[in-house]
């Protein structure tokens, strides 16, 4: 009889990909990090770009440059300018044993100068649960789908009510998410953040979905579901009261970088949630936007 050996069989590990930052800043590099459960020495890592495939309602994976079996479990992308999805995998041994692919993770850009863009109607970040909201994909492409990354981290592949290049939603709390478009040619659009609020919980802040260019004018207002035009509204910038007169709008005639930040409004003692207004330089090709859970 031979000596007894113990054989331990583990399930096939699924690597976990993290992406930093999630929203692009001008000139920033994107770092991908791939972690394998039950780690030990000897793993090689594979790095892929997710390419939209509308016919399969999914994505195909395209190997990134120098992403074929790196010894390091991190990968840096320089010069990323637009929304994109990424996937990682790992392998070890001879012959090499491969893990499953990770779940895709995304970096988002609000850059409206990209080959495709997403517009929201009505053009605001905050919406009531009883609103009708249209998300329209714009660009030179014939086929589109709208994707959604929800507040609880779930990725949704398609819009249930897509007509041509427009997705219509009647928002609920589950629709608080980041949205973007993907074309049949594999292009990603700019991305937008949508938040949803119950009708009976006071006003919402009416603020632009996309970043505002330095030097441009912008108006912020406060709205109730039953009354769109309000007066005697208080406006706050980064929790500091900046306007408390009879006007119902906060008008900034020439936006500067100092105007960037969180805004909220107050009407009859009830406050809206706060939303981030981003300001981009006139010549900026990349835009910074912050996504925050609205309380």
Order of alpha helices (4+ residues) and beta strands (2+ residues): beta-beta-beta-beta-beta-beta-beta-beta-beta-beta-beta-beta-beta-beta-beta-beta-beta-beta-beta-beta-beta-beta-beta-beta-beta-beta-beta
